[in-house]
Amino acid sequence: MEQYLVLRDLAVIFAGSLVVILLFHRLKLPALPGFIVAGVILGPNALGLVSDPHNVESLAEVGVILLLFTIGIEFSLSRLREMGRQVLAGGTAQFAFTVLATLAAGLAFLPSWRVALFLGFLIALSSTAIVLKVLTDKGEIDAPHGRLATGVLIFQDLCVVPVMLVLPFLAGKAEGGAIGLLIALGKAALVVVGVIVAARTLVPRALAAILRTRSRELFLIAVILIGTLTALGTAAAGASLALGAFLAGLVISESDYAHQALAELMPFRDIFISLFFVAVGMLVQFDTIASHPVLILGAVAVIMSGKTLSAAVGPALMGYSGRVALLAGVAVSQIGEFSFVLAKEGREAGLLGAGLYQQFLAVAVVTMLVTPFLLQGGPALLDVLERVVPLDRLLPGFRPRGFAPVEDPIADHVVIAGYGLNGRNLAAALRGINAPYLIVELNAQTVRHARADGEPAFYGDATRDEILRALGVDRARLLVIAISDPAATRRMVRVARDMNPTLHIIARTRYVVEIPELTRLGANVVIPEEFETSIEIFARVLAHYNVAREDINRLVTEIRASHYQALRPGGARPRLTLSSALGAMPQMHVERIVLGPGAPVLGQSLAETGLRSRTGALVLAIRRGESDLATPDATFRLAEKDVLVVVGQPQQLKGAYLLLTGAETA
């Protein structure tokens, strides 16, 4: 009977979640907050359609463990090295300032500093799942503020581990005091060392042996077994199962099979983490919100604004503009999913009373529900804010020494906004033709390296008119925008067009839907990455089938002139009329045939071999020693070690090989 009730509750949860998520999809909102709403509606504090929420909580805990496991797989030491500055500077500033501010405020209103410190830990964590999902959907995961937000989230995920270890000592339930804490941290360090050793030695060999069986089932079982054993090992060492799950993911992340493991686990993780958010929604009590609306909403406003500013400090110190720093801060301003796990542990340990626990849940849920709207409207909100408060004075950033402004007036030049791969390639091309150019970039370290290489690179936010004016956009020939931030690209186009109506603006964008808006704002050419990649692929495929280069170029030109209409869903299908002889014969192949010492045609002329009349194949060129002879005439006599370049259909080439060498093809 109990199994029947659990199955019925799951059916109710999935049915209710389906309706809510469909509604969220229509409203173009991310799905994860929708699961919280579904939990609130279905839970005992609203419709009461779920008979026992505790059964759902048990499954939800599995979701959290799987989430930490997959985060460990996605997280790697190499990734930490790549994002070291964003992780350390941005994450440390955000976490430390949030915890200290909460501790200071809590001392004035709470009876114990332990509770205030614990609340600081809870508030400092942000939602990795929601933030990364929204940033990915908006195409801003690689934008400056997206990379900064990701760095902060990585740091927070790492902080979950020591917070879990400190929790029993804050609750006064651990033995040994400070010495006991040090012993616990020492045990955790030994576990981490053991995990790293296993990651480098045992696990890759075991997974390689299992993969040789070509069984997906065995591979999935092995991955889950690694996670289970590691989690049990950390639990035996006095740490938590969640810590073990993270370390197990880290073990697999250092192997060559991380991507396959992640692909196998993602469906399970998504299902269980959805149950986790539904369970969180079920815990929220409407009575708490109704009885303390001012307190709840005030706490939401204070927490989200405070976390935004604390997260913006690190990027500002690294040299990012106030706008980028605040966008990164807005992205991580909510309370995260791990905070719910820690809050539950804190309640069971006696750190949080029932009333404070419910108030925290209400505040956390509201911050998560507000986040998608803030991320969608963040750029517009900052545009309005900048008219009132100059953000670069509020968060001026740190201008690196030695970065001189543009001193010599330059005209008829190219301004390159963004010095990533596209910007570097363009600079190299312009340098090759001696065309003048200037580079503007927001990453201070990138600017430092570029200037060390002799590039005319300058630090600055090219969305601001004073920066573009200093770069001489009003007298430039071209502006090339090679950044991955859609909002900044739109703003840059608008500002540059207002400053110079005759400027030729070329903008890069990730998605074709950006083309109409960028064109309206003043861009002359908009290059969408997704369709340019498609063009490059089909151009190479057509070339492989020997379609004439002029036909391919004509088709590419037509597609670009129509703003890629032929490649859009429902667009006109591209038609290609082949004009070349080879284009009409897609089966034509080219083969190189080497004449050995026993070849029957040695000493014969091409005419005497009868190759063309007997096989239909044609000799295009002959290589003899170090010299090449293109289109040899019929009187050319063949010799040993000659390499013949022969063209024909597969069957014709077989006959040519037999005629020239006297042997069958393999």
Residue pairs with C-beta under 8 A, 6 or more apart in sequence:
5 51
5 52
5 55
6 52
6 55
8 51
9 50
9 51
9 52
9 55
9 56
10 56
12 42
12 49
12 50
13 38
13 39
13 42
13 50
13 56
13 275
13 278
16 38
16 41
16 42
16 49
17 34
17 35
17 38
17 274
17 278
19 38
20 34
20 35
20 37
20 38
20 41
21 31
21 34
21 35
21 38
23 34
24 30
24 31
24 33
24 34
24 37
25 31
29 372
30 130
30 133
30 134
30 137
30 372
31 133
31 274
32 127
32 129
32 130
32 133
32 274
32 277
32 368
33 130
33 277
33 368
33 369
33 371
33 372
35 274
35 277
35 278
35 281
36 277
36 278
36 280
36 281
36 365
36 368
36 369
37 281
37 369
38 278
38 281
39 277
39 278
39 279
39 280
39 281
39 282
39 283
39 284
40 46
40 281
40 282
40 284
40 365
41 47
41 281
42 49
42 50
42 278
42 281
42 282
43 50
43 53
43 281
43 282
43 283
43 284
44 50
44 53
44 282
45 282
45 284
45 285
45 286
45 287
46 286
50 56
50 282
53 279
53 282
53 283
56 275
56 278
56 279
56 282
57 279
59 272
59 275
59 279
60 272
60 275
60 276
60 278
60 279
60 280
61 276
61 341
62 272
63 269
63 271
63 272
63 273
63 274
63 275
63 276
64 242
64 273
64 276
64 337
64 338
64 341
65 231
65 241
65 242
65 245
66 245
66 265
66 268
66 269
66 272
66 273
67 129
67 269
67 272
67 273
67 276
67 337
68 160
68 242
68 243
68 245
68 246
68 249
69 227
69 245
69 246
69 248
69 249
69 265
69 269
70 249
70 262
70 265
70 266
70 269
71 128
71 157
71 246
71 249
72 245
72 246
72 247
72 248
72 249
72 250
72 251
72 252
72 253
73 249
73 250
73 252
73 253
73 258
73 261
73 262
73 265
74 249
74 253
74 258
74 262
75 154
75 157
75 249
75 250
75 253
76 250
76 253
76 254
76 258
77 254
79 154
80 87
80 154
83 147
83 150
83 151
83 154
85 151
85 318
85 445
86 147
86 148
86 150
86 151
86 152
86 315
86 318
87 151
87 152
87 154
87 155
88 155
89 314
89 315
89 317
89 318
90 148
90 151
90 152
90 155
90 311
90 314
90 315
90 318
90 328
91 151
91 152
91 154
91 155
91 156
91 158
91 159
91 314
92 155
92 314
93 310
93 311
93 313
93 314
93 317
94 124
94 152
94 155
94 156
94 307
94 310
94 311
94 313
94 314
94 329
94 332
95 124
95 155
95 156
95 159
97 309
97 310
97 313
98 120
98 123
98 124
98 306
98 307
98 310
99 117
99 120
99 121
99 123
99 124
100 120
101 120
101 306
101 310
102 116
102 117
102 119
102 120
102 123
102 124
103 113
103 116
103 117
103 120
105 116
106 113
106 115
106 116
106 117
106 119
106 120
107 113
107 116
110 116
110 119
114 170
114 171
114 172
114 351
115 351
115 352
115 356
117 170
118 167
118 170
118 342
118 346
118 351
118 352
119 360
121 159
121 163
121 342
122 335
122 339
122 342
122 343
122 346
122 360
122 364
123 303
123 307
123 335
123 339
124 156
124 159
124 307
125 156
125 159
125 160
125 335
125 336
125 338
125 339
125 342
126 152
126 153
126 156
126 307
126 332
126 333
126 334
126 335
126 336
127 334
127 335
127 336
127 337
127 368
127 371
128 153
128 156
128 157
128 336
128 337
129 273
129 337
130 334
130 368
130 371
130 372
131 149
131 153
131 331
131 332
131 334
131 371
131 375
132 141
132 150
132 153
134 371
134 372
134 375
134 376
135 141
135 146
135 149
135 150
135 331
135 375
138 375
138 376
138 486
139 484
139 486
139 510
139 511
140 146
140 484
140 485
140 486
140 487
141 147
141 150
142 484
143 483
143 484
143 485
143 486
143 488
144 320
144 324
144 328
144 442
144 443
144 483
144 485
144 488
145 324
145 325
145 327
145 328
145 331
145 485
146 328
146 331
146 485
148 314
148 315
148 320
148 324
148 325
148 328
149 311
149 328
149 331
149 332
152 311
152 314
152 328
152 332
153 332
156 332
156 336
156 338
157 246
157 338
160 242
160 246
160 338
160 342
161 188
161 243
161 246
162 185
163 342
164 239
164 240
164 242
164 243
164 342
164 345
165 181
165 184
165 185
165 188
165 239
165 243
166 181
167 342
167 345
167 346
167 349
167 351
168 174
168 349
169 177
169 180
169 181
170 346
170 349
170 351
171 346
171 349
171 350
171 351
172 350
173 349
173 350
174 180
174 181
174 184
176 183
184 238
184 239
187 237
187 238
187 239
188 234
188 237
188 239
188 243
190 237
191 233
191 234
191 237
191 239
191 244
191 247
192 247
194 233
195 230
195 247
195 248
195 250
195 251
196 254
198 251
199 250
199 251
199 252
199 253
199 254
199 255
200 254
203 226
203 251
203 252
203 254
203 255
204 254
204 255
204 256
204 257
206 222
207 219
207 222
207 223
207 252
207 255
207 257
208 257
210 218
210 219
210 222
211 219
211 257
216 264
219 257
219 260
219 261
219 264
220 264
220 265
223 252
223 261
223 264
223 265
226 248
226 251
226 252
227 244
227 245
227 248
227 249
228 248
229 248
230 244
230 245
230 247
230 248
230 251
231 241
231 242
231 244
231 245
231 248
232 241
232 244
233 244
234 240
234 241
234 243
234 244
234 247
235 241
235 244
242 341
252 258
252 261
273 337
276 337
276 340
277 337
280 337
280 340
280 361
280 365
281 365
283 340
283 361
284 358
284 361
284 362
284 365
285 358
285 361
285 362
288 296
288 355
288 358
288 359
288 361
288 362
289 296
289 362
292 359
292 362
295 359
296 359
296 362
296 363
296 366
297 366
299 359
299 363
300 363
300 366
300 367
300 370
303 333
303 335
303 363
303 367
304 333
304 334
304 367
304 370
304 374
305 333
307 329
307 332
307 333
307 334
308 326
308 329
308 330
308 333
309 329
310 329
311 325
311 328
311 329
311 331
311 332
311 333
312 322
312 325
312 326
312 328
312 329
312 395
313 325
313 395
314 325
315 324
315 325
315 328
315 329
315 397
316 322
316 325
316 395
316 396
316 397
316 398
317 397
317 398
318 397
318 398
318 444
319 397
319 398
319 399
319 400
319 442
319 443
319 444
319 459
320 328
320 397
320 442
320 444
321 391
321 392
321 395
321 397
321 442
321 460
321 461
321 464
322 391
322 392
322 393
322 394
322 395
322 396
322 397
323 382
323 386
323 391
323 392
323 461
323 463
324 442
324 461
325 395
325 397
326 382
326 391
326 395
327 378
327 379
327 382
330 374
330 375
330 378
331 375
331 378
333 367
333 371
333 374
334 364
334 367
334 368
334 370
334 371
335 363
335 364
335 367
335 368
339 364
340 361
340 364
343 352
343 357
343 360
343 361
343 364
346 352
346 357
347 354
347 357
352 360
374 381
379 487
379 491
382 391
383 491
385 391
392 461
392 464
398 444
399 459
400 444
400 447
400 448
400 459
402 448
402 451
403 444
403 447
403 448
403 451
403 458
403 459
405 458
405 470
406 438
406 458
406 470
406 471
406 472
409 472
409 475
410 436
410 438
410 472
410 475
411 472
411 475
411 476
412 436
412 475
412 476
412 477
413 435
413 436
413 437
413 438
413 472
413 476
413 477
414 426
414 430
414 435
414 436
414 437
414 438
414 476
414 477
414 478
414 479
414 480
415 437
415 438
415 440
415 462
415 468
415 471
415 472
415 473
415 476
415 478
415 479
415 480
416 423
416 426
416 427
416 437
416 438
416 439
416 440
416 480
416 482
417 423
417 440
417 441
417 462
417 479
417 480
417 481
417 482
417 483
417 492
418 440
418 441
418 481
418 482
418 483
418 484
419 427
419 439
419 441
419 443
419 446
419 447
419 450
419 455
419 457
419 482
420 482
420 483
420 484
422 482
422 508
423 439
423 441
423 480
423 482
426 437
426 480
426 482
427 437
427 439
427 455
430 436
430 437
431 437
437 456
438 456
438 457
438 458
438 471
438 472
439 450
439 455
439 456
439 457
439 458
440 457
440 458
440 459
440 460
440 462
440 467
440 471
441 447
441 450
441 457
441 458
441 459
441 460
442 459
442 460
442 461
444 459
446 457
447 457
447 458
447 459
450 457
451 457
458 470
458 471
460 467
460 470
460 471
461 467
462 468
462 471
462 481
462 488
462 492
463 488
463 491
463 492
463 495
464 495
465 495
465 498
465 499
468 492
468 495
468 496
468 499
469 499
473 479
473 496
473 499
473 500
473 503
474 499
474 500
475 500
476 500
476 503
477 503
477 504
478 503
478 504
478 505
478 506
479 492
479 496
479 503
479 504
479 505
479 506
480 506
480 508
481 489
481 492
481 493
481 505
481 506
481 507
481 508
481 523
482 508
483 489
483 492
483 508
484 510
486 509
486 510
486 511
486 514
489 507
489 508
489 509
489 514
489 518
490 514
490 517
490 518
490 521
492 507
493 505
493 507
493 518
493 521
493 522
493 523
494 521
494 522
496 503
496 505
496 522
497 503
497 505
497 521
497 522
504 524
504 525
505 522
505 523
505 524
505 525
506 523
506 524
506 525
506 526
506 527
507 518
507 523
507 525
507 526
507 527
508 526
508 527
508 529
509 515
509 518
509 526
509 527
509 528
509 529
510 528
510 529
510 530
511 528
511 529
511 530
512 528
512 530
512 531
512 564
512 567
512 568
514 526
514 528
515 526
515 528
515 563
515 564
518 526
519 526
519 563
526 563
528 564
531 559
531 564
531 567
534 567
535 556
535 559
535 560
535 567
539 552
539 556
542 551
542 552
542 576
543 549
543 552
545 583
545 586
546 580
546 582
546 583
546 585
546 586
546 588
547 576
547 578
547 580
547 583
548 578
548 579
548 580
548 582
548 583
550 579
551 576
551 577
551 578
551 579
551 580
551 583
555 574
555 576
558 566
558 574
559 565
559 566
559 567
559 574
564 571
565 571
565 572
566 572
566 573
566 574
567 574
578 584
582 588
585 649
587 649
587 650
588 647
588 648
588 649
589 647
589 648
589 649
589 650
589 653
590 620
590 645
590 646
590 647
591 645
591 646
591 647
591 653
591 656
591 657
592 643
592 644
592 645
592 646
593 643
593 644
593 646
593 656
593 657
593 660
593 661
594 641
594 642
594 643
594 644
595 601
595 602
595 638
595 639
595 640
595 641
595 642
595 643
595 644
595 660
595 661
596 640
596 661
597 640
598 662
599 638
599 640
599 660
599 661
599 662
600 659
600 660
600 661
600 662
601 608
601 609
601 638
601 659
601 660
602 638
602 639
602 640
603 637
603 638
603 639
604 637
604 638
605 634
605 635
605 636
605 637
605 638
606 619
606 632
606 633
606 634
606 635
606 636
606 638
607 634
607 635
609 638
609 659
609 660
610 659
611 617
611 618
611 619
611 646
611 656
611 659
611 660
612 618
614 655
614 659
615 648
615 652
615 655
615 656
615 659
616 648
616 649
616 652
616 655
617 646
617 647
617 648
617 652
617 653
617 655
617 656
618 646
618 647
618 648
619 632
619 644
619 645
619 646
620 630
620 631
620 645
620 646
620 647
621 628
621 629
621 630
621 631
621 632
621 644
621 645
622 628
622 629
622 632
622 636
622 638
622 642
622 643
622 644
622 645
623 629
623 642
623 643
623 645
624 639
624 641
624 642
624 643
625 641
629 636
638 644
644 660
646 653
646 656
648 656
653 665
654 664
654 665
657 663
657 664
657 665
658 664
658 665
